[in-house]
Amino acid sequence: MLERYFVRLKTLDRIRSSWLGLPIEQYLACLHRRGYAARHLAQRVPILLRFGTFAQAQGAQSWADLPTYVDSFVEFWVHRPDHRRAPERPRPRRPREIRGQIEHMLRVVVPGFIGRTRRRVPRDPFADRVPAFFTYLRDERGLRDATLDLYGEHLRTFAAYLTRLELSDLHALSPVVVSDFLTERSEGLNRSTVRARCAVLRVFLRYLHREGLVARDLSPTVEAAPAYRLAHLPRSITGDEVRRMLDGIDRQTVLGRRDYAMLLLLVTDGLRAREVAALTLDDLEWRHDRLRIPERKAGHRPLIRYRRWWAAPSSTT
């Protein structure tokens, strides 16, 4: 899970060597399932590591001891010496934000922990205006409690947006309001969460029209964000990652030199895996140091120059 958000091996080692490495990884996995954007997840880790170091220095011996040190850590963070040396600079994070991030993790890894920043919110934020909506979801659509919680989470965001606009009458809903909400409140969310939010909003708007609470059906105005299979996979790897991969091959052995040559063909010449697998000794033009690629879709067999990958590592550049 950590490899999704951190590339440098030094950073990964520092997180995993911390005594809070495992709960931090569990916490990130939980937030990833809830649709948090990658940049938001990575920003939480440094403060959690600092909290773990602080709590351990103060005597914490298990994860269950961590809630005891939240207040003292927030006080330490606000008045830390390196922060007070630059009073003219704005504080990067408010105490409530620091406390919220720490308590958010503790609610995941410490059973029964609630914390001071936990707010008890109703599942149905439109209960006063659309009282039967969640009954409809449960009884007519047969949705489970976990799905109902998801509906509640997205609708609370929608209700908060309407409250900010001082729009309490659902008859005043319009395509512009719905579109502006999705544009503003979907920033920073991953694609799957945006799709879920659009689906929830479509169901809600369709229900409003069915019950006569809005004059027209606004659900067709909510377009689902496109999703592509395997879109979460990285499109490429960095040069440092390529070098680490190549350096990890034992070129003192015959199989190691073979693997090294295959990877070089993939990385430097852009061959497809199928083309590399189809190569034979007959494709090598030994006298001209050239390699003939098996026939491609266009019907041609390109030639590429090759280095002698079978040479010992000490003799290669």
C-alpha positions as CSV (number, residue, x, y, z in Angstrom):
1,M,0.0,0.0,0.0
2,L,2.8,2.5,0.9
3,E,4.3,2.1,-2.6
4,R,1.3,3.8,-4.1
5,Y,2.2,7.1,-2.4
6,F,5.9,7.0,-1.8
7,V,8.6,6.2,-4.4
8,R,11.9,6.7,-2.5
9,L,13.1,3.6,-0.7
10,K,14.5,5.7,2.1
11,T,11.0,7.1,2.9
12,L,9.5,3.6,2.8
13,D,12.1,2.3,5.1
14,R,11.6,5.1,7.5
15,I,7.9,4.5,7.7
16,R,8.1,0.8,8.1
17,S,10.9,1.0,10.7
18,S,8.7,3.2,12.9
19,W,6.7,1.3,15.6
20,L,3.6,2.9,14.0
21,G,4.5,1.7,10.6
22,L,1.8,-1.1,10.5
23,P,-1.1,1.1,11.8
24,I,-0.1,3.9,9.4
25,E,-0.3,1.4,6.5
26,Q,-3.6,0.1,7.8
27,Y,-4.9,3.7,8.1
28,L,-3.8,4.6,4.5
29,A,-5.5,1.4,3.2
30,C,-8.7,2.4,4.9
31,L,-8.7,5.9,3.5
32,H,-7.9,4.5,0.0
33,R,-11.0,2.4,0.2
34,R,-13.0,5.4,1.1
35,G,-11.8,7.3,-2.0
36,Y,-9.3,9.8,-0.6
37,A,-6.9,11.3,-3.2
38,A,-3.3,10.1,-3.1
39,R,-1.8,13.5,-2.4
40,H,-4.1,13.9,0.7
41,L,-3.0,10.5,2.0
42,A,0.7,11.2,1.6
43,Q,0.4,14.6,3.5
44,R,-0.9,12.8,6.6
45,V,2.1,10.5,7.1
46,P,4.8,12.9,8.4
47,I,2.6,14.2,11.2
48,L,1.6,10.6,12.2
49,L,5.3,9.6,12.3
50,R,6.1,12.6,14.5
51,F,3.3,11.7,16.8
52,G,4.5,8.1,17.1
53,T,8.0,9.2,17.9
54,F,6.7,11.7,20.5
55,A,4.4,9.2,22.2
56,Q,7.1,6.5,22.4
57,A,9.5,9.0,23.9
58,Q,6.8,9.8,26.5
59,G,6.4,6.2,27.5
60,A,3.8,4.7,25.1
61,Q,4.3,0.9,24.8
62,S,1.3,-0.2,22.7
63,W,-1.2,1.3,20.3
64,A,-3.8,1.3,23.0
65,D,-1.7,3.9,24.9
66,L,-1.7,6.4,22.0
67,P,-4.9,8.3,22.9
68,T,-3.3,9.4,26.2
69,Y,-0.7,11.4,24.4
70,V,-2.8,13.3,21.8
71,D,-3.4,16.4,23.9
72,S,0.3,16.7,24.9
73,F,1.5,16.2,21.3
74,V,-0.9,18.9,20.0
75,E,0.5,21.3,22.6
76,F,4.0,20.3,21.8
77,W,3.4,20.8,18.0
78,V,1.9,24.3,18.5
79,H,4.8,25.5,20.7
80,R,7.7,23.5,19.3
81,P,10.9,25.5,19.1
82,D,11.5,25.2,15.4
83,H,8.0,26.7,14.8
84,R,8.5,29.6,17.3
85,R,11.7,30.7,15.6
86,A,9.6,32.1,12.6
87,P,6.6,33.8,14.2
88,E,5.9,35.9,11.1
89,R,5.2,32.8,9.0
90,P,1.6,31.5,9.1
91,R,1.2,28.1,10.8
92,P,1.0,25.4,8.2
93,R,-1.6,23.4,10.1
94,R,-4.0,24.4,12.9
95,P,-4.2,22.5,16.1
96,R,-7.6,21.2,15.3
97,E,-6.4,19.9,12.0
98,I,-3.5,18.1,13.7
99,R,-5.7,16.6,16.3
100,G,-8.2,15.5,13.6
101,Q,-5.7,13.6,11.6
102,I,-4.3,11.8,14.6
103,E,-7.7,10.9,16.0
104,H,-8.8,9.8,12.6
105,M,-6.0,7.2,12.5
106,L,-6.7,6.2,16.1
107,R,-10.3,5.5,15.3
108,V,-9.1,3.0,12.7
109,V,-6.4,1.2,14.7
110,V,-7.6,1.5,18.4
111,P,-10.9,-0.3,19.0
112,G,-13.6,1.8,20.7
113,F,-11.7,5.1,20.3
114,I,-13.9,8.1,19.5
115,G,-11.9,11.2,20.2
116,R,-12.9,14.9,20.6
117,T,-13.1,15.7,16.9
118,R,-15.7,13.0,16.1
119,R,-19.0,14.4,15.2
120,R,-22.1,12.4,15.4
121,V,-24.0,13.1,12.2
122,P,-27.4,11.7,11.1
123,R,-27.3,9.2,8.2
124,D,-30.1,11.1,6.4
125,P,-29.3,14.9,6.1
126,F,-32.5,15.5,4.2
127,A,-34.8,13.8,6.8
128,D,-36.8,17.0,7.3
129,R,-37.5,17.6,3.6
130,V,-37.4,14.0,2.1
131,P,-38.2,11.8,5.1
132,A,-38.9,8.6,3.2
133,F,-35.8,8.5,1.0
134,F,-33.7,6.1,3.1
135,T,-36.8,3.9,3.7
136,Y,-37.2,3.7,-0.1
137,L,-33.5,2.7,-0.4
138,R,-33.8,0.0,2.2
139,D,-37.2,-1.4,1.4
140,E,-37.7,-1.0,-2.3
141,R,-34.1,-1.1,-3.5
142,G,-32.9,-3.6,-0.8
143,L,-29.6,-1.7,-0.1
144,R,-27.5,-2.8,2.8
145,D,-26.4,-0.7,5.7
146,A,-22.9,-0.2,4.4
147,T,-24.4,1.2,1.1
148,L,-26.8,3.4,3.0
149,D,-23.9,4.9,4.9
150,L,-22.2,5.6,1.6
151,Y,-25.4,7.4,0.4
152,G,-25.5,9.4,3.7
153,E,-21.9,10.5,3.3
154,H,-22.4,11.9,-0.2
155,L,-25.7,13.4,0.6
156,R,-24.3,15.2,3.7
157,T,-21.8,16.8,1.4
158,F,-24.6,17.9,-1.0
159,A,-26.7,19.2,1.9
160,A,-23.8,21.2,3.3
161,Y,-23.3,22.7,-0.2
162,L,-26.9,23.7,-0.4
163,T,-26.8,25.2,3.1
164,R,-23.8,27.3,2.1
165,L,-25.8,28.6,-0.9
166,E,-28.8,29.3,1.5
167,L,-30.9,27.1,-0.7
168,S,-33.3,25.2,1.5
169,D,-36.2,24.8,-0.9
170,L,-35.6,21.8,-3.1
171,H,-37.9,23.2,-5.7
172,A,-35.1,25.7,-6.4
173,L,-32.7,23.0,-7.5
174,S,-31.4,23.5,-11.1
175,P,-28.9,21.9,-13.4
176,V,-26.5,24.7,-12.7
177,V,-26.6,24.1,-9.0
178,V,-26.1,20.4,-9.4
179,S,-23.2,20.9,-11.9
180,D,-21.5,23.4,-9.7
181,F,-21.7,21.1,-6.7
182,L,-20.1,18.2,-8.6
183,T,-17.4,20.5,-10.0
184,E,-16.5,22.1,-6.6
185,R,-17.0,19.2,-4.2
186,S,-15.3,16.5,-6.4
187,E,-11.9,18.2,-6.5
188,G,-9.3,15.9,-4.9
189,L,-11.4,12.8,-5.1
190,N,-10.3,9.8,-7.1
191,R,-12.3,8.7,-10.2
192,S,-14.2,5.9,-8.5
193,T,-15.4,8.1,-5.7
194,V,-16.6,10.7,-8.2
195,R,-18.5,8.0,-10.0
196,A,-20.1,6.9,-6.7
197,R,-21.1,10.4,-5.9
198,C,-22.7,10.9,-9.3
199,A,-24.6,7.6,-8.9
200,V,-25.9,8.6,-5.5
201,L,-27.0,12.0,-6.7
202,R,-28.8,10.6,-9.7
203,V,-30.8,8.2,-7.5
204,F,-31.7,11.1,-5.1
205,L,-32.7,13.5,-7.9
206,R,-34.8,10.8,-9.6
207,Y,-36.6,10.1,-6.3
208,L,-37.3,13.8,-5.8
209,H,-39.0,14.0,-9.1
210,R,-41.0,10.8,-8.5
211,E,-42.3,12.2,-5.2
212,G,-43.1,15.6,-6.8
213,L,-40.6,17.5,-4.8
214,V,-39.0,19.0,-7.9
215,A,-40.6,20.2,-11.1
216,R,-38.4,18.3,-13.4
217,D,-36.1,15.2,-13.3
218,L,-32.6,16.5,-12.9
219,S,-30.9,13.1,-12.9
220,P,-30.0,13.1,-16.6
221,T,-27.9,16.2,-16.0
222,V,-25.6,14.2,-13.8
223,E,-23.0,12.6,-16.1
224,A,-20.8,9.8,-14.7
225,A,-17.1,10.4,-14.8
226,P,-15.5,8.0,-17.2
227,A,-13.5,5.1,-15.7
228,Y,-11.0,2.9,-17.5
229,R,-9.9,-0.6,-16.6
230,L,-6.4,-0.6,-15.0
231,A,-6.3,3.2,-15.1
232,H,-4.9,3.2,-11.6
233,L,-1.7,1.5,-12.8
234,P,1.3,3.9,-13.4
235,R,1.9,4.6,-17.0
236,S,5.7,4.4,-16.6
237,I,8.4,4.0,-14.0
238,T,11.2,6.4,-13.2
239,G,14.8,6.2,-14.3
240,D,15.9,5.4,-10.8
241,E,13.5,2.5,-10.6
242,V,14.8,1.2,-13.9
243,R,18.4,1.4,-12.7
244,R,17.5,-0.4,-9.4
245,M,15.7,-3.1,-11.3
246,L,18.7,-3.7,-13.6
247,D,21.2,-3.5,-10.8
248,G,19.3,-6.2,-9.0
249,I,20.1,-8.8,-11.6
250,D,23.0,-11.1,-11.0
251,R,24.9,-10.9,-14.3
252,Q,27.6,-13.3,-13.2
253,T,25.3,-16.1,-14.2
254,V,24.0,-17.2,-17.7
255,L,20.3,-16.7,-16.7
256,G,21.1,-13.3,-15.2
257,R,22.7,-12.1,-18.4
258,R,19.8,-13.4,-20.3
259,D,17.3,-11.6,-18.1
260,Y,19.4,-8.4,-18.3
261,A,19.4,-8.5,-22.1
262,M,15.6,-9.0,-22.2
263,L,14.9,-6.1,-19.8
264,L,17.2,-3.9,-21.9
265,L,15.3,-4.7,-25.0
266,L,12.1,-3.7,-23.2
267,V,13.4,-0.5,-21.6
268,T,15.8,0.9,-24.2
269,D,14.3,-0.3,-27.5
270,G,10.7,-0.4,-26.7
271,L,10.1,-4.0,-27.7
272,R,6.9,-5.7,-26.7
273,A,7.0,-8.6,-24.3
274,R,5.7,-10.9,-27.1
275,E,8.5,-9.8,-29.4
276,V,11.2,-10.5,-26.9
277,A,9.7,-13.9,-26.1
278,A,9.7,-14.8,-29.8
279,L,13.4,-14.1,-30.4
280,T,15.7,-16.9,-31.3
281,L,19.4,-17.2,-32.1
282,D,18.6,-17.0,-35.8
283,D,17.4,-13.4,-35.3
284,L,21.0,-12.4,-34.3
285,E,23.2,-11.1,-37.1
286,W,26.5,-11.7,-35.3
287,R,28.8,-10.1,-37.8
288,H,26.9,-6.8,-38.0
289,D,25.9,-6.7,-34.3
290,R,22.2,-6.4,-35.3
291,L,19.1,-8.0,-34.0
292,R,16.1,-8.8,-36.4
293,I,12.8,-8.3,-34.7
294,P,10.0,-10.9,-35.4
295,E,7.4,-9.7,-37.9
296,R,5.1,-7.0,-36.6
297,K,1.5,-6.1,-37.5
298,A,2.6,-3.9,-40.4
299,G,4.5,-6.8,-42.0
300,H,8.1,-5.5,-41.5
301,R,11.0,-6.8,-39.6
302,P,13.0,-3.9,-38.1
303,L,16.7,-4.2,-37.3
304,I,18.2,-2.8,-34.2
305,R,21.9,-2.7,-33.1
306,Y,22.6,-4.5,-29.9
307,R,25.4,-4.6,-27.3
308,R,26.9,-7.8,-26.2
309,W,24.8,-8.3,-23.1
310,W,26.4,-11.6,-22.4
311,A,29.6,-10.0,-21.4
312,A,30.6,-10.0,-17.8
313,P,29.5,-7.0,-15.7
314,S,33.0,-5.8,-15.3
315,S,33.5,-5.4,-19.0
316,T,30.2,-3.6,-19.8
317,T,29.7,0.2,-19.7
